[in-house]
Amino acid sequence: LELTSAQEVIKTPNITVLEMVAQKLAQEDPDVVVTCVYDCVPWMKAMRNVNWSPKAQVFTVCVGLHGFAEEMGPDAEYIMGVTPWESSLDIRDAVTGLSARDFADMFQQETSDVDVPFQAASAASVISIAVQALEGSDTTDEVALSQYIASNNFKTFYGDVGFDSNGQNNARFLLIQYDTSGIVRTVFPEETSSGPILYPMPSWDRRDCAKLSQCEVSGDTCTIEGKCACRQPDIYRPVGAGETAECIPREDMNFINTPLLGMGYFLVTAVLIFAAATLIWVYYYRKNMLVRASQPMFLTLIVFGSIISSLSIIPLGLETEYRDSNNIKKVDAACMAVPWLWGIGFAVTFSALFAKVMRVKLLYKAASKMKRRKIESKDVFSIMFIVLAIETVILLTFQFVSPLRWEREVLRDINGNAVESVGRCESESGWWFFAALVGFNILCLFYALVLCFQTKHIPSDFAESNYIFLSVMFMFQVLVLAVPVSAMVRDNTNVFYFMRAGAIFLQNFTVLCIIFGPKMYRIYKKEDSKATVRRHLMSKQPKSSALRDVNAVSKGSVASIEEGMNLHPNVTIARNGESSDGFVENDSQLRDSQTRRVCFDGSVISNENDTVQ
């Protein structure tokens, strides 16, 4: 054995003083603590207050005293003490035949005392020793009796009594201990023990778990740490420690179902594959008349906008448990990634569609006023810049003022322990920012629909007016329907995820199909050649000799004629082989002269000296 430390305290110390000692010993964590005090209760309470106990606690007094056991209750269990005698000794007196327990009962009956001091047993055993000495020596001589007593051992209810050369009782002290039933047992020496030694002493939590909790009552097992080991760990989980230890149903965190997450990733993959195919298709047919007429730059922007927006489905599926989770920063970032990806992707896609509609609108407006108008890339890029700027300002304000954070709400609990909860991205003022973002997008789509309506009579065979209108209308419908429905099913994690992922997929995949599907079909059907386009236009022109102000088209200028376009909007007025809406490029018929005058019966006047047919 090694003495690790010794601590001297004031006489009759209080619990506050002893708690400091207990905290110090808790840091040392010795195996055995021997306490020499007359009042043992304060030290016991001090150890419990700091939730620490050694493997063995030994008192020089207190153990076996009724007052100590009554005040400490179950906490007295496992506590050890030393004494020269205890009523639990497994021994009988050679003269009276009384056991230690018999003597204790007789003493309590005669005195009404609950505690039987070892001094009483020691005094009573002297009579038995004297009788045994008289009978053994067969003399009453004091000297002879003294010699006989000094050289022999005597069995009494006090123990096996013998004396050393100094006349002292050479019987070993007893180690006694409270068992798990609160009964004092002699545990050493083995030959007189009444029960096994209980070592090590369990922690307070372990003892409270076994004695005070419902853990073992329910058929589960208390661990060394004082927690409950559940019989069915796949269904139940341990909570609490000590008195509160129990097994409760595993928490239903309402995570998104794995098959549903798989569906979301499949939708993203489908959009990415189709988008990659359209990009390859656009590049491959970049010199095709139909593709050039549709402006490859804006087609590419539509594809990239759809890709960015569709990627927001991925962070939609990122979840975790509570704020103390290791990946909480990643999930918080995913919460804000959703509005960023969806918002920027929407802005890019919408801007490209809106720019194409606005371009047609501007050309038509100029034509209706008999004015020359050249639409350059900067005119339509400014539209995209404005939409992206407003969208970015909303998102940046959202990010810095009240960003989304992952929070989990407990729906049901048992004694304060959650058994069902739901997690979602929350923000104190997030509703206002979402309203601003969605509201701005709805207004943009609505205005685009108005423009589409205003330009509905402009030919759409190659200007895509109908397809753009369908795309914008579909985006508008999905957004208007998905937002309120998603809000209504917000507490159902699976349905909430399905609604949002499905809406994002439909909004992007359908736009790609509407914009690129007809073009791919036309090229597949060989309806993309210049001759085919020319025949297509001329075959639809009504026969009319009306020509409104042919001289309005001056040399080197580009103009649109309002009434002529109303008669047949498919006619394109061009200069130097360049279409006013970009649909005709380097036509050999238009290359040799600067100015062409168009009659609405489909004929073309080659120069200023020609006459109208």
C-alpha positions in Angstrom: 0.0 0.0 0.0 1.1 3.6 -0.7 0.0 6.6 1.3 -0.9 9.2 -1.3 -1.9 12.1 1.1 -3.1 12.9 4.6 -5.5 15.8 5.4 -6.1 17.1 8.9 -9.4 19.0 9.5 -10.7 21.1 12.3 -12.7 19.4 15.1 -16.3 18.8 14.0 -15.9 20.1 10.5 -18.9 21.1 8.4 -19.8 19.9 4.9 -18.4 23.0 3.2 -14.9 22.3 4.7 -15.1 18.6 3.9 -16.2 19.3 0.3 -12.9 20.9 -0.4 -11.1 17.9 0.9 -13.4 15.6 -1.2 -12.6 17.7 -4.4 -8.9 17.3 -3.7 -9.2 13.6 -3.2 -11.3 13.3 -6.3 -8.3 14.7 -8.3 -6.0 12.2 -6.7 -8.5 9.4 -7.0 -7.1 7.0 -4.3 -8.4 3.5 -4.0 -9.0 3.6 -0.2 -9.8 6.4 2.1 -9.6 6.0 5.9 -11.5 8.6 7.9 -10.9 9.1 11.6 -13.9 11.2 12.7 -16.6 10.7 15.2 -19.4 12.2 13.0 -19.2 10.3 9.7 -22.4 11.8 8.1 -20.8 15.2 7.0 -18.0 13.4 5.1 -20.5 11.1 3.4 -22.6 14.0 2.3 -19.5 15.9 1.1 -18.4 13.0 -1.1 -21.9 12.7 -2.6 -22.1 16.5 -3.3 -18.9 16.3 -5.4 -20.1 13.0 -6.9 -17.0 11.1 -6.1 -16.3 8.1 -4.0 -13.2 5.8 -3.5 -13.2 2.1 -4.1 -13.3 1.6 -0.4 -14.3 4.0 2.4 -13.2 3.0 5.9 -14.3 4.7 9.2 -12.8 4.1 12.6 -16.2 4.5 14.2 -19.8 4.9 12.9 -20.1 1.5 11.1 -22.5 -0.6 13.0 -24.1 2.3 14.9 -27.8 2.6 14.4 -27.8 6.4 14.1 -25.4 6.3 11.2 -27.2 3.6 9.3 -30.6 5.3 9.8 -29.4 8.7 8.6 -27.5 7.5 5.6 -29.9 4.9 4.5 -28.8 3.2 1.3 -25.7 5.4 1.1 -24.3 3.4 4.1 -24.0 0.3 1.9 -20.5 -0.8 1.1 -19.0 1.4 3.9 -16.4 -0.3 5.9 -15.3 0.1 9.5 -12.9 -1.4 12.1 -13.9 -2.7 15.5 -12.6 -5.3 18.0 -16.1 -6.9 18.1 -19.3 -7.0 16.1 -22.6 -8.9 16.6 -22.3 -10.5 13.2 -19.2 -12.6 14.3 -19.6 -16.3 13.5 -18.5 -17.6 16.9 -20.1 -19.2 20.0 -19.2 -19.0 23.6 -17.6 -22.2 25.0 -19.4 -21.8 28.4 -22.8 -20.3 27.6 -23.2 -21.4 24.0 -24.3 -17.9 23.1 -23.4 -16.4 19.8 -22.4 -12.8 19.3 -25.8 -12.2 17.9 -27.5 -13.9 20.9 -25.6 -11.6 23.3 -26.5 -8.5 21.3 -30.2 -9.4 21.4 -30.1 -10.0 25.1 -28.3 -6.7 25.7 -30.8 -4.8 23.6 -33.7 -6.5 25.4 -32.3 -5.7 28.8 -31.1 -2.1 28.1 -33.5 -1.0 25.3 -30.4 0.4 23.5 -30.3 -0.1 19.7 -26.5 -0.1 19.6 -24.5 -2.8 21.4 -21.0 -1.4 22.2 -18.0 -3.7 22.0 -17.2 -2.7 25.6 -20.3 -4.5 26.8 -19.4 -7.7 25.0 -15.8 -7.4 26.2 -16.9 -7.1 29.8 -19.3 -10.0 29.6 -16.7 -12.2 28.0 -14.5 -11.9 31.1 -16.9 -14.1 33.0 -16.6 -16.8 30.4 -12.8 -16.6 30.4 -12.7 -16.9 34.2 -15.0 -20.0 34.2 -12.9 -21.6 31.4 -9.7 -20.8 33.3 -11.0 -22.3 36.6 -12.2 -25.4 34.9 -9.0 -25.8 32.8 -6.5 -25.1 35.6 -8.5 -26.9 38.3 -7.2 -24.5 40.9 -8.2 -21.2 42.5 -4.6 -20.0 43.0 -4.3 -16.6 41.5 -0.8 -17.1 40.2 -1.7 -20.4 38.6 -4.8 -18.9 37.1 -2.8 -16.0 35.7 -0.3 -18.3 34.1 -3.1 -20.4 32.6 -5.0 -17.4 31.2 -1.8 -15.9 29.7 -0.9 -19.2 27.9 -4.3 -20.2 26.5 -7.0 -19.0 24.1 -10.6 -18.9 25.1 -13.7 -19.0 22.8 -16.2 -16.4 23.8 -19.0 -14.5 22.1 -16.5 -11.6 22.1 -14.2 -13.7 19.9 -11.2 -16.0 20.3 -9.5 -14.3 23.2 -5.7 -14.7 23.9 -3.0 -12.5 25.4 0.5 -11.6 24.4 3.6 -11.3 26.6 2.5 -7.8 27.7 -0.9 -9.0 28.8 -2.7 -7.4 25.8 -5.5 -9.1 23.8 -3.8 -10.4 20.7 -7.1 -10.9 18.8 -7.0 -9.1 15.4 -9.4 -6.2 14.8 -12.3 -7.0 12.6 -13.2 -5.4 9.3 -16.9 -4.9 9.1 -19.0 -3.7 6.2 -22.6 -2.8 5.3 -23.9 -5.2 2.7 -26.4 -4.3 -0.1 -29.3 -4.9 2.3 -27.9 -2.5 4.9 -26.8 -5.3 7.3 -23.4 -5.2 9.0 -21.2 -8.1 8.1 -17.8 -9.2 9.4 -15.7 -9.6 6.2 -12.3 -10.1 7.8 -10.7 -12.2 9.1 -12.1 -15.0 6.9 -12.3 -17.6 9.6 -14.8 -15.5 11.5 -16.4 -13.6 8.6 -20.2 -13.6 8.1 -20.1 -12.4 4.5 -17.8 -11.6 1.6 -16.1 -8.3 1.2 -17.8 -6.0 -1.3 -15.1 -4.3 -3.3 -14.8 -2.0 -5.2 -17.6 0.3 -3.9 -19.8 1.4 -6.9 -20.0 5.1 -7.8 -22.9 7.1 -6.5 -24.5 7.1 -9.9 -24.2 3.3 -10.1 -25.7 2.9 -6.7 -28.5 5.4 -7.4 -29.2 3.7 -10.7 -29.6 0.3 -9.0 -31.6 1.5 -6.0 -33.6 4.5 -7.1 -34.1 4.4 -10.8 -36.5 2.4 -12.9 -33.7 0.8 -14.9 -33.3 -2.6 -13.3 -37.0 -2.6 -12.4 -37.7 -2.6 -16.1 -35.4 -5.5 -16.7 -32.4 -3.4 -17.9 -29.0 -3.2 -16.4 -27.1 -0.4 -14.7 -23.6 0.1 -15.9 -20.5 1.1 -13.8 -21.1 4.7 -14.8 -24.6 4.6 -13.5 -26.3 4.6 -16.8 -28.9 2.2 -18.1 -27.9 -0.6 -20.6 -31.0 -1.3 -22.6 -32.0 -4.8 -23.5 -33.2 -3.7 -27.0 -30.7 -1.0 -28.1 -32.1 -0.9 -31.6 -35.4 0.3 -30.2 -34.5 2.0 -26.9 -31.7 4.3 -25.8 -30.3 5.1 -22.3 -30.9 8.5 -20.8 -29.9 10.1 -17.5 -27.6 8.7 -14.9 -28.0 7.6 -11.4 -31.5 8.1 -10.1 -32.7 9.4 -13.5 -31.2 6.5 -15.5 -33.8 4.8 -17.7 -34.4 3.4 -21.2 -36.7 5.3 -23.5 -37.7 4.9 -27.1 -35.0 6.1 -29.5 -35.7 9.6 -30.7 -37.5 9.8 -34.0 -35.7 12.8 -35.6 -37.8 12.7 -38.7 -34.9 12.6 -41.1 -35.7 12.6 -44.8 -36.1 9.0 -46.0 -33.1 7.6 -47.8 -35.1 6.6 -50.9 -36.5 10.1 -51.1 -33.0 11.5 -50.9 -32.0 9.2 -53.6 -34.8 10.5 -55.7 -33.6 14.1 -55.2 -30.1 13.2 -56.3 -31.5 11.4 -59.3 -33.4 14.5 -60.3 -30.3 16.6 -60.0 -28.4 14.1 -62.1 -31.1 14.1 -64.7 -30.9 17.9 -65.1 -27.1 17.9 -65.2 -27.0 15.2 -67.8 -29.6 16.9 -70.0 -28.0 20.3 -69.5 -24.6 18.9 -70.5 -26.2 17.3 -73.6 -27.8 20.7 -74.6 -24.5 22.5 -74.2 -22.8 19.9 -76.4 -25.6 20.2 -78.8 -25.4 24.0 -78.9 -21.7 23.9 -79.5 -22.0 21.3 -82.2 -24.7 23.2 -84.1 -23.3 26.7 -83.3 -23.1 27.6 -87.0 -26.5 26.3 -87.8 -28.9 29.0 -88.9 -31.6 27.9 -86.4 -29.2 27.9 -83.5 -27.7 31.2 -84.5 -31.2 32.7 -84.8 -31.8 31.5 -81.2 -28.7 33.3 -80.0 -26.3 30.6 -78.6 -25.1 33.0 -75.9 -28.6 33.2 -74.3 -29.2 29.5 -74.8 -26.0 28.8 -72.9 -27.1 31.2 -70.1 -30.4 29.3 -69.8 -28.6 26.1 -69.4 -26.2 27.4 -66.8 -29.0 29.0 -64.9 -30.9 25.7 -64.8 -27.7 23.9 -63.6 -27.1 26.4 -60.7 -30.8 26.3 -59.6 -31.0 22.5 -59.8 -27.9 22.2 -57.6 -29.9 23.7 -54.7 -31.6 20.3 -54.4 -28.3 18.8 -52.9 -28.1 21.0 -49.8 -31.9 20.5 -49.3 -31.1 17.0 -48.1 -28.3 17.9 -45.7 -29.4 17.3 -42.1 -28.0 16.7 -38.6 -29.1 16.2 -35.1 -28.7 19.1 -32.6 -26.5 22.3 -32.5 -23.7 20.3 -30.7 -23.2 18.0 -33.8 -19.8 17.9 -35.3 -21.1 18.9 -38.8 -23.3 21.7 -37.7 -21.2 24.3 -39.6 -21.6 22.3 -42.8 -25.4 22.0 -42.3 -25.6 25.8 -41.5 -23.8 26.5 -44.7 -26.2 24.2 -46.6 -29.1 26.1 -45.2 -28.0 29.3 -46.8 -26.7 27.6 -50.0 -30.3 26.7 -50.9 -31.6 30.3 -51.4 -28.3 31.3 -53.0 -28.2 28.6 -55.6 -31.9 28.8 -56.3 -32.0 32.6 -56.4 -28.9 33.1 -58.6 -29.9 30.2 -60.9 -33.4 31.6 -61.3 -32.0 35.1 -62.0 -29.7 33.8 -64.8 -32.4 31.6 -66.4 -35.1 34.2 -66.2 -32.8 37.0 -67.4 -31.9 35.1 -70.5 -35.5 34.4 -71.3 -36.6 37.9 -70.5 -33.8 39.4 -72.6 -35.0 37.5 -75.6 -38.6 38.7 -75.1 -37.5 42.2 -74.5 -35.4 42.2 -77.6 -38.4 41.2 -79.8 -40.4 43.9 -78.0 -37.9 46.6 -78.7 -37.6 45.7 -82.4 -41.4 45.6 -82.7 -41.8 48.9 -81.0 -39.2 50.5 -83.3 -40.9 49.0 -86.3 -44.3 50.3 -85.3 -42.9 53.8 -85.2 -41.0 53.5 -88.5 -37.7 54.0 -86.7 -34.4 52.3 -87.2 -33.3 50.4 -84.1 -30.2 48.2 -83.7 -30.3 45.9 -80.6 -26.9 45.2 -79.3 -25.8 42.7 -76.6 -25.3 45.4 -74.0 -29.0 46.3 -74.3 -30.0 42.9 -73.2 -27.1 42.3 -70.8 -28.2 45.3 -68.8 -31.5 43.5 -68.1 -29.6 40.5 -66.8 -27.3 42.7 -64.7 -30.3 44.5 -63.0 -32.1 41.3 -62.2 -28.9 39.7 -60.8 -28.0 42.8 -58.8 -31.4 42.9 -57.1 -31.4 39.2 -56.4 -27.8 39.4 -55.0 -28.7 42.4 -52.8 -31.6 40.5 -51.2 -29.5 37.4 -50.7 -26.6 39.3 -49.2 -28.9 41.1 -46.8 -30.4 37.8 -45.9 -26.9 36.3 -45.3 -25.6 39.1 -43.0 -28.8 40.2 -41.2 -30.5 37.0 -40.3 -28.9 33.9 -41.9 -30.6 30.5 -41.8 -29.3 28.2 -39.1 -30.1 24.5 -38.4 -32.5 24.2 -35.5 -34.3 21.1 -34.0 -37.6 21.4 -32.3 -38.7 18.7 -29.8 -42.2 17.5 -30.5 -42.6 14.9 -27.8 -40.5 14.1 -24.7 -40.4 11.8 -21.7 -39.2 13.4 -18.5 -37.5 16.1 -20.5 -35.8 13.6 -22.9 -36.9 14.0 -26.5 -38.5 11.0 -28.2 -39.6 12.9 -31.4 -38.2 16.0 -33.0 -38.0 17.7 -36.3 -35.1 19.7 -37.7 -35.2 22.6 -40.2 -33.4 25.7 -41.3 -34.6 28.6 -39.2 -34.0 32.3 -39.1 -35.5 35.0 -36.8 -36.3 37.2 -39.8 -36.0 34.7 -42.6 -39.7 34.8 -43.6 -39.3 38.5 -44.7 -36.3 37.7 -46.8 -37.9 34.7 -48.4 -41.0 36.8 -49.1 -38.8 39.4 -50.7 -36.9 36.9 -52.8 -40.0 35.0 -54.0 -42.1 38.1 -54.4 -39.4 39.7 -56.6 -39.2 36.5 -58.7 -43.0 36.4 -59.1 -43.1 40.0 -60.2 -40.4 39.4 -62.7 -42.2 36.4 -64.2 -45.5 38.3 -64.2 -43.9 41.2 -66.2 -42.3 38.7 -68.6 -45.8 37.2 -69.1 -47.1 40.7 -69.9 -44.4 41.2 -72.5 -45.1 37.8 -74.0 -48.7 38.7 -74.3 -47.9 42.0 -76.0 -45.7 40.3 -78.6 -47.9 37.3 -79.1 -48.8 38.3 -82.7 -45.1 38.5 -83.7 -44.1 35.3 -85.6 -42.8 32.6 -83.4 -41.6 30.0 -85.9 -38.0 30.9 -85.3 -38.2 33.8 -82.8 -39.4 31.4 -80.1 -42.1 33.6 -78.7 -44.4 30.8 -78.0 -41.8 28.6 -76.4 -40.5 31.5 -74.2 -44.1 32.2 -73.2 -44.6 28.6 -72.2 -41.4 28.5 -70.2 -42.1 31.7 -68.3 -45.7 30.6 -67.7 -44.6 27.2 -66.4 -42.0 28.9 -64.1 -44.7 31.2 -62.8 -47.2 28.5 -62.1 -44.6 26.3 -60.3 -43.5 29.1 -58.1 -47.0 30.4 -57.3 -48.2 26.9 -56.4 -45.1 25.4 -54.8 -44.5 28.2 -52.2 -47.9 28.0 -50.3 -48.1 24.2 -50.6 -44.6 23.8 -49.2 -45.5 26.1 -46.3 -48.5 24.0 -45.5 -46.5 20.7 -45.3 -43.5 22.2 -43.5 -43.8 20.0 -40.5 -43.7 16.8 -42.6 -40.1 16.5 -43.5 -40.5 14.0 -46.3 -43.3 15.8 -48.0 -41.6 19.2 -47.5 -38.4 17.9 -49.2 -40.4 16.3 -52.0 -42.3 19.4 -52.8 -39.3 21.7 -52.9 -37.1 19.2 -54.8 -39.8 18.5 -57.2 -40.6 22.1 -57.8 -37.0 23.0 -58.5 -36.6 20.1 -60.8 -39.8 20.9 -62.8 -38.9 24.5 -63.0 -35.5 23.9 -64.6 -35.9 20.6 -66.5 -39.2 21.7 -68.2 -37.6 25.0 -69.3 -34.8 23.1 -70.9 -37.2 20.8 -72.6 -39.4 23.6 -73.9 -36.6 25.8 -75.2 -34.4 23.1 -76.7 -36.8 20.3 -77.6 -38.4 22.1 -80.6 -35.0 23.2 -81.9 -33.6 19.7 -81.7 -36.7 18.4 -83.5 -36.5 20.9 -86.3 -32.8 20.1 -86.9 -33.6 16.4 -86.8 -36.4 17.0 -89.4 -34.0 19.1 -91.6 -36.0 22.2 -91.1 -33.0 24.3 -90.3 -31.6 25.2 -93.8 -31.8 28.7 -95.1 -33.8 27.6 -98.1 -36.2 25.8 -95.9 -36.6 28.9 -93.7 -37.1 31.1 -96.7 -39.7 28.7 -98.2 -41.4 28.5 -94.8 -41.7 32.2 -94.6 -42.9 32.8 -98.1 -45.4 30.0 -98.1 -47.3 31.6 -95.3 -47.4 35.1 -96.7 -50.8 36.3 -98.0 -50.9 37.5 -101.5 -51.2 41.3 -101.4 -49.9 44.1 -103.5 -50.0 46.5 -100.5 -46.6 48.0 -99.9 -46.5 50.7 -97.3 -44.0 53.4 -97.9 -41.3 51.3 -99.5 -39.1 54.4 -99.6 -39.2 54.4 -95.8 -36.3 52.0 -96.0 -33.4 54.2 -96.8 -30.1 53.1 -98.1 -27.9 51.6 -95.4 -30.7 51.7 -92.8 -32.7 49.1 -91.0 -36.4 49.7 -90.5 -39.6 47.8 -89.7 -42.9 48.6 -91.3 -45.8 48.5 -88.9 -48.7 47.7 -91.2 -46.6 45.4 -93.3 -45.6 43.4 -90.3 -49.2 43.2 -89.2 -50.0 41.7 -92.6 -47.2 39.2 -92.4 -44.8 39.4 -89.4 -42.7 36.7 -90.8 -41.0 39.1 -93.2 -37.6 40.2 -92.0 -36.1 43.5 -93.2 -32.4 43.2 -93.4 -29.3 45.2 -94.3 -26.0 43.7 -95.4 -27.3 40.2 -94.9 -27.9 41.0 -91.2 -31.4 40.3 -89.8 -32.9 42.9 -87.5 -33.6 40.0 -85.0 -30.5 38.0 -85.9 -32.3 35.3 -87.9 -30.6 35.6 -91.3 -26.8 35.7 -91.7 -24.7 36.2 -94.9 -27.5 35.2 -97.3 -26.1 35.1 -100.8 -29.2 36.8 -102.2 -28.6 39.8 -99.9 -24.8 40.0 -100.1 -24.5 42.1 -103.2 -26.6 45.1 -102.3 -26.9 47.3 -99.3 -30.6 47.8 -99.3 -33.5 45.5 -100.0 -37.2 46.4 -100.2 -39.6 43.7 -99.3 -43.1 43.3 -100.7 -45.6 41.3 -98.6 -46.6 38.9 -101.3 -43.2 37.2 -100.8 -41.2 38.9 -103.6 -37.9 40.7 -103.1 -36.9 43.8 -105.0 -33.2 43.4 -105.8 -32.3 47.1 -106.2 -33.8 50.6 -106.3 -34.6 50.4 -110.0 -36.7 47.2 -109.7 -40.4 47.5 -109.6 -42.8 45.8 -107.3 -44.3 42.6 -108.7 
